[in-house]
Amino acid sequence: MAPTQSRFTRRFRNALRSPLTVLGVVTLTAALLVLRYLSFDTSLALDLVPYASHNDNSSTRVESAVYTLASQTTPSGWRETTIPNGAHIHGFTVLDSIYLRNGTFYVVTDNRTSFPPRNRLLSRPVESRAGVDTEPTDEHLQFIIPDEATRILGNHVTRIKGFSVIVYDPSQFTKHFYHWFGEIILGAWRVYSHLLVSKLGSQTSPPRFLPFPRRFILPFISNEEWRDRAGIDGPLMRAAFPGMAIEQAAYWDDLKKVGTTVVFERVMLVNRRAAHKHPFGGVWFKMIAGAMNVTVSQDFWAPVRESLWRNILAPGFISGTIHDFSRLPLVTYVSRQGSGRRLVAADHDALVVALKSLEAEGICEVQVAALERMGIREQIELVSRSTVLVGVHGNGLTHQLWMRPDRRSTTIEIFMPTGYIFDYEILARNMGHRHYAIWNDTYLTYPEGTYHKGVNYPAGFHGNSIPVYGPTVANIIKERLSL
């Protein structure tokens, strides 16, 4: 005997036979899905994002992939802000679902203790000078619970998709090749690369690839004041990250004027003052000191370096020159004899003679380069095929970022005797190059896990009479190239 149907069941089945009723059900279902999307329900997949991927850190390409963000949606419908995989160190923080309204960041979280103190994320965007208060306030960033979000942020938001880098600083330290690429970009990429590291005890695998940023935002810089005097930073940014927009203060002001809340899907928040608060800031006195303690793969920088190679150099040059291991290694001496900080003239000449003697022995090829007289492509061609980079302490040594790391790659930095700062040693450690500091006829080098104690600026550190004994440099090179 068939089960008895209720009056409601019979009416429902009869109603479904009507096309108009079916259309109504479909329309209602679609409307509910749209409402769930607008409330940031996590059941809806994120759009596909172009990823700059690399295989064994040796090449990069762009492909589509889905990477589910770690943010959680609360019962109130607001997606909580998170730091994925703990990718944070003082002054460099990856944040998923970070909100912005009227120029103020809002971290939406039910777990305030899972976030670092506010002054480790950012500072007041003012120049660092004695007596200037740089502590951030509620004007800059606030922590709110999800139940407060609608009251504070409103009932709808503008979504900014993809990965954004926000440098929350004035232009004071951006207009310099080393500070821009050697601290801001390198530090941000190192901390960002921590997302590729498996989290202890995690049941999910990390992503295999990381997307390049879609936009670089400079909220407190106008009129291209982030660019360096030599005109290097801008072109290299376009080559390393060709699909990225660089936005300045006008963009930030536009977001304010819209008058609604913006939510960034993923942000790398960079702040110099916060970075210097790390305990290592008092050891190395550099913005990226704390980032040195962040676990990353050995050649984490490869996607950036090789993207720049591909977009500046000819494909045949990369395969036929950079990766041609049958060629003699190239030693490049970056001469600063046309600038303020430079060698004693006679010592410069003697250094060139000592280096050329290595070339005469068939040990290496030698190039003496005055970078200020070379175009950007010429500079990148030269350093990309260099194994050893030699020079007086100065901006040109930042180019070691584009050298291929291997067991022999070396940076030799010439100081006024007893002088020492960590700018280019830290770069060498990040890149996998061995660093040597030269004090005339004496050298210092520090294996992994050991460091020079403190910094020192003796008289003449920035002068035009820095001594160097050429044979000392030549002997180091000869030893390194014998490995």
C-alpha positions as CSV (number, residue, x, y, z in Angstrom):
1,M,0.0,0.0,0.0
2,A,1.5,3.3,-1.0
3,P,2.2,5.9,1.7
4,T,-0.5,8.5,2.1
5,Q,0.5,11.9,0.8
6,S,-0.2,15.0,2.8
7,R,-2.4,17.8,1.3
8,F,0.8,20.1,1.4
9,T,2.8,17.5,-0.5
10,R,0.2,17.1,-3.2
11,R,-0.1,20.9,-3.7
12,F,3.7,21.3,-3.8
13,R,4.1,18.7,-6.5
14,N,1.3,20.1,-8.6
15,A,2.8,23.6,-8.3
16,L,6.2,22.4,-9.5
17,R,4.5,21.3,-12.8
18,S,3.9,25.0,-13.6
19,P,6.9,26.6,-15.5
20,L,6.2,29.9,-13.8
21,T,6.6,28.3,-10.4
22,V,9.9,26.7,-11.4
23,L,11.2,30.0,-12.7
24,G,10.3,31.6,-9.4
25,V,12.2,29.0,-7.4
26,V,15.3,29.4,-9.6
27,T,15.1,33.2,-9.3
28,L,14.8,33.0,-5.5
29,T,17.7,30.6,-5.3
30,A,19.9,33.0,-7.4
31,A,18.9,35.9,-5.3
32,L,19.9,34.1,-2.1
33,L,23.3,33.2,-3.6
34,V,24.0,36.8,-4.5
35,L,23.1,37.9,-1.0
36,R,25.4,35.3,0.5
37,Y,28.2,36.6,-1.8
38,L,27.7,40.2,-0.7
39,S,27.9,39.1,2.9
40,F,31.3,37.4,2.2
41,D,30.0,33.8,2.7
42,T,33.0,31.5,2.3
43,S,30.9,28.8,0.5
44,L,31.4,30.7,-2.7
45,A,34.8,30.2,-4.5
46,L,37.1,33.1,-5.1
47,D,37.8,34.1,-8.6
48,L,40.8,32.6,-10.3
49,V,43.9,34.6,-9.7
50,P,47.0,34.7,-12.0
51,Y,49.9,33.2,-10.2
52,A,53.6,33.7,-10.9
53,S,54.8,30.2,-10.3
54,H,58.2,28.7,-10.2
55,N,59.4,25.1,-10.4
56,D,62.2,24.3,-8.0
57,N,62.9,28.1,-7.8
58,S,64.5,28.0,-11.2
59,S,61.8,29.5,-13.5
60,T,58.6,31.5,-13.3
61,R,55.5,31.5,-15.5
62,V,51.9,32.8,-15.1
63,E,49.1,30.3,-14.7
64,S,45.7,30.3,-13.1
65,A,45.1,28.5,-9.8
66,V,42.7,28.8,-6.8
67,Y,44.2,29.4,-3.4
68,T,41.6,29.4,-0.7
69,L,42.3,32.2,1.8
70,A,42.4,31.4,5.4
71,S,39.9,34.1,6.5
72,Q,36.8,32.9,8.4
73,T,33.3,34.2,8.0
74,T,31.6,35.0,11.3
75,P,27.9,34.5,12.1
76,S,27.4,38.2,11.6
77,G,28.5,37.7,7.9
78,W,31.8,39.6,8.2
79,R,34.9,37.8,7.1
80,E,37.5,38.0,9.8
81,T,41.0,39.4,9.2
82,T,43.8,36.9,9.5
83,I,47.6,36.6,9.2
84,P,47.9,33.5,6.9
85,N,50.5,31.0,8.0
86,G,51.8,33.5,10.6
87,A,53.4,35.6,7.9
88,H,54.4,38.5,10.1
89,I,57.5,40.1,11.5
90,H,57.8,43.6,12.8
91,G,57.0,46.0,9.9
92,F,56.1,43.3,7.4
93,T,52.7,41.6,7.7
94,V,50.5,39.6,5.4
95,L,46.8,40.3,6.1
96,D,43.8,38.7,4.5
97,S,40.5,40.6,4.5
98,I,41.8,43.9,6.0
99,Y,39.3,46.7,5.9
100,L,39.8,50.4,5.2
101,R,37.4,53.2,5.8
102,N,38.2,56.9,5.6
103,G,41.9,56.2,5.6
104,T,41.8,54.0,8.7
105,F,42.5,50.3,8.7
106,Y,40.2,47.9,10.6
107,V,41.1,44.5,11.7
108,V,37.9,42.5,12.3
109,T,38.6,39.7,14.7
110,D,37.1,37.8,17.7
111,N,40.6,37.0,18.8
112,R,42.6,40.1,19.4
113,T,45.4,38.2,21.1
114,S,46.1,36.4,17.8
115,F,47.5,39.7,16.4
116,P,50.7,41.6,17.3
117,P,50.5,45.0,19.0
118,R,49.5,47.8,16.6
119,N,52.9,49.4,16.7
120,R,54.5,46.2,15.2
121,L,52.2,46.6,12.2
122,L,52.6,50.3,11.4
123,S,53.5,53.7,12.7
124,R,52.3,57.3,12.1
125,P,53.2,58.1,8.5
126,V,55.7,60.8,9.5
127,E,59.4,61.3,8.9
128,S,61.6,59.7,11.5
129,R,63.3,62.6,13.4
130,A,64.3,63.2,17.0
131,G,61.4,64.1,19.2
132,V,58.7,63.2,16.6
133,D,55.9,60.9,18.0
134,T,55.6,57.9,15.6
135,E,53.2,55.8,17.7
136,P,50.1,54.8,15.8
137,T,46.6,55.7,17.1
138,D,43.0,54.7,16.3
139,E,43.3,57.1,13.3
140,H,45.6,54.6,11.7
141,L,44.4,51.2,12.7
142,Q,41.7,49.8,14.9
143,F,40.8,46.3,16.1
144,I,37.0,45.6,16.2
145,I,34.9,42.5,16.8
146,P,32.6,41.2,14.1
147,D,29.5,42.3,16.0
148,E,30.7,45.9,15.8
149,A,31.5,45.8,12.1
150,T,28.2,46.8,10.6
151,R,27.8,49.7,12.9
152,I,31.4,51.0,12.2
153,L,32.0,49.9,8.6
154,G,28.5,50.0,7.1
155,N,26.4,47.4,5.4
156,H,28.3,47.0,2.2
157,V,31.9,47.1,1.1
158,T,34.0,47.5,-2.1
159,R,36.2,44.4,-2.7
160,I,39.8,44.9,-3.9
161,K,40.8,41.5,-5.2
162,G,44.2,40.0,-5.5
163,F,47.5,40.8,-3.6
164,S,48.3,44.4,-2.8
165,V,51.5,45.8,-1.2
166,I,51.0,48.9,0.9
167,V,54.0,50.8,2.0
168,Y,52.8,52.8,5.0
169,D,55.6,55.4,5.0
170,P,56.5,58.8,3.7
171,S,59.1,59.2,1.0
172,Q,62.0,59.8,3.4
173,F,63.7,56.4,2.8
174,T,62.1,55.3,-0.5
175,K,64.2,57.5,-2.8
176,H,67.2,55.2,-2.8
177,F,68.0,52.1,-4.7
178,Y,69.2,50.1,-1.7
179,H,66.4,51.2,0.7
180,W,63.7,50.5,-2.0
181,F,64.9,47.2,-3.4
182,G,67.2,46.0,-0.7
183,E,64.8,46.6,2.2
184,I,61.2,47.3,1.2
185,I,60.9,44.9,-1.7
186,L,63.3,42.2,-0.4
187,G,61.9,42.3,3.1
188,A,58.3,42.1,1.8
189,W,59.0,39.3,-0.6
190,R,60.9,37.3,2.1
191,V,58.0,37.5,4.6
192,Y,55.4,36.8,1.8
193,S,57.4,33.7,0.8
194,H,56.8,32.3,4.2
195,L,53.3,31.3,2.9
196,L,55.1,28.5,0.9
197,V,56.4,27.0,4.1
198,S,54.5,24.1,5.7
199,K,53.1,25.0,9.1
200,L,53.9,22.6,11.8
201,G,51.0,20.4,12.6
202,S,48.9,21.8,9.7
203,Q,46.5,19.4,8.0
204,T,46.5,21.5,4.8
205,S,49.4,21.9,2.3
206,P,50.7,25.4,1.6
207,P,50.3,26.8,-1.9
208,R,53.0,25.8,-4.4
209,F,53.1,29.2,-6.1
210,L,52.6,32.8,-5.0
211,P,50.9,35.5,-7.1
212,F,52.9,38.6,-7.9
213,P,51.3,41.8,-6.5
214,R,48.5,43.4,-8.6
215,R,49.2,46.8,-7.1
216,F,51.8,48.7,-5.1
217,I,50.2,51.4,-3.0
218,L,52.1,54.4,-1.5
219,P,49.4,56.3,0.5
220,F,51.6,59.1,1.6
221,I,53.8,59.8,-1.4
222,S,52.9,62.1,-4.3
223,N,54.5,63.3,-7.5
224,E,56.7,60.2,-8.1
225,E,58.7,61.1,-5.0
226,W,59.4,57.4,-4.4
227,R,61.8,57.2,-7.3
228,D,65.5,57.3,-6.8
229,R,67.8,60.0,-8.2
230,A,69.6,57.6,-10.5
231,G,66.2,56.5,-12.1
232,I,66.7,52.8,-11.4
233,D,63.9,51.8,-9.1
234,G,61.0,52.6,-11.5
235,P,62.2,50.7,-14.5
236,L,63.3,47.7,-12.4
237,M,59.9,47.6,-10.7
238,R,58.2,47.5,-14.2
239,A,60.5,44.7,-15.3
240,A,60.2,42.6,-12.1
241,F,56.5,43.0,-11.7
242,P,55.2,43.9,-15.2
243,G,51.5,43.5,-14.4
244,M,51.5,45.6,-11.3
245,A,50.1,49.2,-11.0
246,I,51.9,51.6,-8.7
247,E,49.4,53.9,-6.9
248,Q,50.2,57.0,-4.9
249,A,48.4,59.4,-2.5
250,A,45.8,60.4,-5.0
251,Y,44.6,56.7,-5.1
252,W,44.3,56.6,-1.3
253,D,42.4,59.9,-1.3
254,D,40.0,58.6,-3.9
255,L,39.2,55.6,-1.6
256,K,38.5,58.1,1.2
257,K,36.2,60.2,-1.0
258,V,34.1,57.3,-2.1
259,G,32.9,57.2,1.5
260,T,32.4,53.4,1.8
261,T,34.4,50.6,3.3
262,V,37.1,48.9,1.2
263,V,38.2,45.3,1.9
264,F,41.5,44.2,0.5
265,E,41.6,40.5,-0.3
266,R,45.3,40.1,0.7
267,V,47.8,42.8,1.7
268,M,51.5,43.0,2.5
269,L,51.6,45.9,5.0
270,V,55.1,47.4,5.1
271,N,56.3,50.0,7.7
272,R,59.9,51.1,8.3
273,R,59.4,52.4,11.9
274,A,57.6,49.2,13.0
275,A,60.3,47.1,11.4
276,H,63.1,48.8,13.4
277,K,61.3,47.8,16.6
278,H,62.4,44.2,16.2
279,P,65.1,43.2,18.7
280,F,67.4,42.5,15.7
281,G,67.0,46.1,14.7
282,G,69.5,46.9,17.5
283,V,71.9,44.2,16.2
284,W,72.1,45.0,12.4
285,F,70.4,48.4,12.4
286,K,68.5,47.7,9.2
287,M,64.9,47.6,8.3
288,I,65.0,44.0,7.2
289,A,66.9,42.8,10.3
290,G,63.8,41.1,11.7
291,A,62.9,39.5,8.4
292,M,66.2,37.5,8.5
293,N,64.5,35.4,11.2
294,V,61.6,34.4,8.9
295,T,61.8,30.8,7.5
296,V,61.8,30.7,3.7
297,S,63.1,28.4,0.9
298,Q,66.8,28.7,0.1
299,D,66.3,30.7,-3.1
300,F,63.1,32.4,-2.3
301,W,64.1,35.4,-4.4
302,A,64.3,33.4,-7.6
303,P,60.8,34.4,-9.0
304,V,61.6,38.1,-8.7
305,R,65.2,37.9,-10.1
306,E,64.2,35.7,-13.0
307,S,61.1,37.8,-13.9
308,L,63.4,40.8,-14.1
309,W,65.9,38.8,-16.2
310,R,63.2,37.7,-18.7
311,N,61.7,41.2,-19.1
312,I,65.0,43.0,-19.6
313,L,67.3,40.5,-21.2
314,A,67.0,38.6,-24.5
315,P,66.0,34.9,-24.1
316,G,69.1,33.8,-25.9
317,F,71.2,35.8,-23.5
318,I,69.7,34.1,-20.5
319,S,70.1,30.5,-21.8
320,G,73.4,31.2,-23.7
321,T,75.2,33.4,-21.2
322,I,73.8,33.4,-17.7
323,H,73.4,29.6,-17.7
324,D,76.5,28.8,-19.7
325,F,78.7,27.2,-17.1
326,S,81.5,26.6,-19.7
327,R,82.4,30.3,-19.7
328,L,85.0,31.8,-17.4
329,P,83.4,33.3,-14.3
330,L,83.0,37.1,-14.5
331,V,84.4,39.4,-11.8
332,T,82.8,42.9,-11.9
333,Y,84.5,45.8,-10.1
334,V,82.0,48.6,-9.6
335,S,84.1,51.7,-9.7
336,R,83.0,54.7,-7.7
337,Q,85.9,56.9,-8.8
338,G,83.5,59.4,-10.3
339,S,81.5,59.8,-7.1
340,G,82.0,61.1,-3.6
341,R,82.9,57.9,-1.7
342,R,85.8,56.4,-3.5
343,L,89.2,54.8,-3.3
344,V,92.6,56.5,-3.2
345,A,93.4,57.0,-6.9
346,A,96.6,55.0,-6.8
347,D,94.9,52.1,-4.9
348,H,92.1,52.0,-7.5
349,D,94.7,51.7,-10.2
350,A,96.5,49.0,-8.3
351,L,93.3,47.1,-7.7
352,V,92.5,47.0,-11.4
353,V,96.0,45.7,-12.1
354,A,95.6,42.9,-9.5
355,L,92.2,41.9,-10.9
356,K,93.5,42.0,-14.5
357,S,96.4,39.6,-13.4
358,L,93.7,37.0,-12.5
359,E,92.3,37.5,-16.0
360,A,95.8,37.0,-17.5
361,E,96.1,33.7,-15.6
362,G,92.9,32.5,-17.1
363,I,91.1,32.4,-13.8
364,C,88.3,34.8,-14.7
365,E,87.1,37.5,-16.9
366,V,87.2,41.0,-15.4
367,Q,85.0,44.0,-16.1
368,V,85.6,47.5,-14.5
369,A,82.2,49.2,-14.6
370,A,81.2,52.8,-14.0
371,L,77.5,52.2,-13.6
372,E,76.5,55.8,-13.9
373,R,77.7,55.7,-17.5
374,M,75.7,52.6,-18.4
375,G,72.1,52.0,-19.4
376,I,69.9,49.9,-17.2
377,R,69.9,46.9,-19.6
378,E,73.7,47.1,-19.7
379,Q,73.9,47.0,-15.9
380,I,71.6,44.0,-15.6
381,E,73.4,42.1,-18.4
382,L,76.7,42.7,-16.5
383,V,75.6,41.7,-13.0
384,S,73.4,38.8,-14.2
385,R,76.4,37.0,-15.5
386,S,78.8,38.0,-12.7
387,T,80.0,35.6,-10.1
388,V,81.9,38.1,-8.0
389,L,80.9,41.7,-7.4
390,V,83.6,44.1,-6.0
391,G,83.1,47.7,-4.9
392,V,83.4,50.4,-2.3
393,H,80.4,50.4,0.1
394,G,77.7,52.0,-2.0
395,N,74.5,51.7,-4.0
396,G,76.0,49.7,-6.9
397,L,76.3,46.7,-4.6
398,T,72.5,46.4,-4.5
399,H,72.8,44.9,-7.9
400,Q,73.9,41.6,-6.3
401,L,70.1,41.0,-6.2
402,W,70.4,40.1,-9.9
403,M,73.4,37.8,-9.6
404,R,72.9,34.1,-9.9
405,P,73.6,32.4,-6.5
406,D,75.9,29.4,-6.5
407,R,78.7,28.0,-4.4
408,R,81.2,30.6,-5.7
409,S,79.1,33.7,-5.8
410,T,80.7,36.5,-3.8
411,T,80.2,40.1,-2.8
412,I,83.4,42.0,-1.8
413,E,82.7,45.3,0.0
414,I,85.5,47.8,0.6
415,F,85.3,49.9,3.7
416,M,87.4,52.6,5.3
417,P,89.4,50.5,7.8
418,T,87.5,49.7,11.0
419,G,84.2,50.8,9.4
420,Y,81.3,48.4,9.2
421,I,77.6,48.5,8.4
422,F,75.3,45.6,7.4
423,D,73.6,46.9,4.2
424,Y,75.2,44.7,1.7
425,E,76.1,41.8,4.0
426,I,72.4,41.3,4.7
427,L,71.7,41.3,0.9
428,A,74.4,38.7,0.4
429,R,73.0,36.5,3.1
430,N,69.5,36.7,1.6
431,M,70.8,35.9,-1.9
432,G,73.1,33.1,-0.9
433,H,76.4,35.0,-1.8
434,R,79.4,35.0,0.4
435,H,80.2,38.4,1.8
436,Y,83.7,39.8,2.5
437,A,84.5,43.2,4.1
438,I,87.9,44.6,3.2
439,W,89.9,46.9,5.5
440,N,92.8,47.8,3.2
441,D,94.9,44.6,3.5
442,T,92.6,42.8,6.0
443,Y,89.4,41.0,5.4
444,L,86.4,39.9,7.5
445,T,83.9,37.2,6.5
446,Y,81.3,35.6,8.7
447,P,79.9,32.1,8.2
448,E,76.2,31.4,8.7
449,G,75.1,32.0,12.3
450,T,78.0,34.5,13.1
451,Y,78.0,38.2,12.6
452,H,80.1,41.3,13.0
453,K,79.5,43.0,16.4
454,G,77.9,46.4,15.9
455,V,78.4,49.1,13.3
456,N,81.1,51.7,13.1
457,Y,81.5,54.9,11.0
458,P,85.1,56.0,11.4
459,A,86.4,59.3,10.1
460,G,86.6,59.2,6.3
461,F,83.9,56.5,6.0
462,H,82.1,58.5,3.3
463,G,85.3,60.1,2.1
464,N,87.3,60.1,-1.2
465,S,90.5,58.5,0.2
466,I,89.5,54.9,1.1
467,P,92.6,52.6,0.9
468,V,92.7,49.1,-0.4
469,Y,95.4,46.6,-1.1
470,G,94.7,45.0,-4.4
471,P,96.4,41.7,-3.9
472,T,94.2,41.0,-0.8
473,V,91.1,41.3,-3.0
474,A,92.7,39.2,-5.8
475,N,93.6,36.4,-3.4
476,I,90.1,36.2,-2.0
477,I,88.7,36.0,-5.6
478,K,91.2,33.3,-6.5
479,E,90.3,31.2,-3.5
480,R,86.5,31.6,-4.1
481,L,86.8,30.7,-7.8
482,S,88.7,27.5,-7.0
483,L,85.7,26.0,-5.2
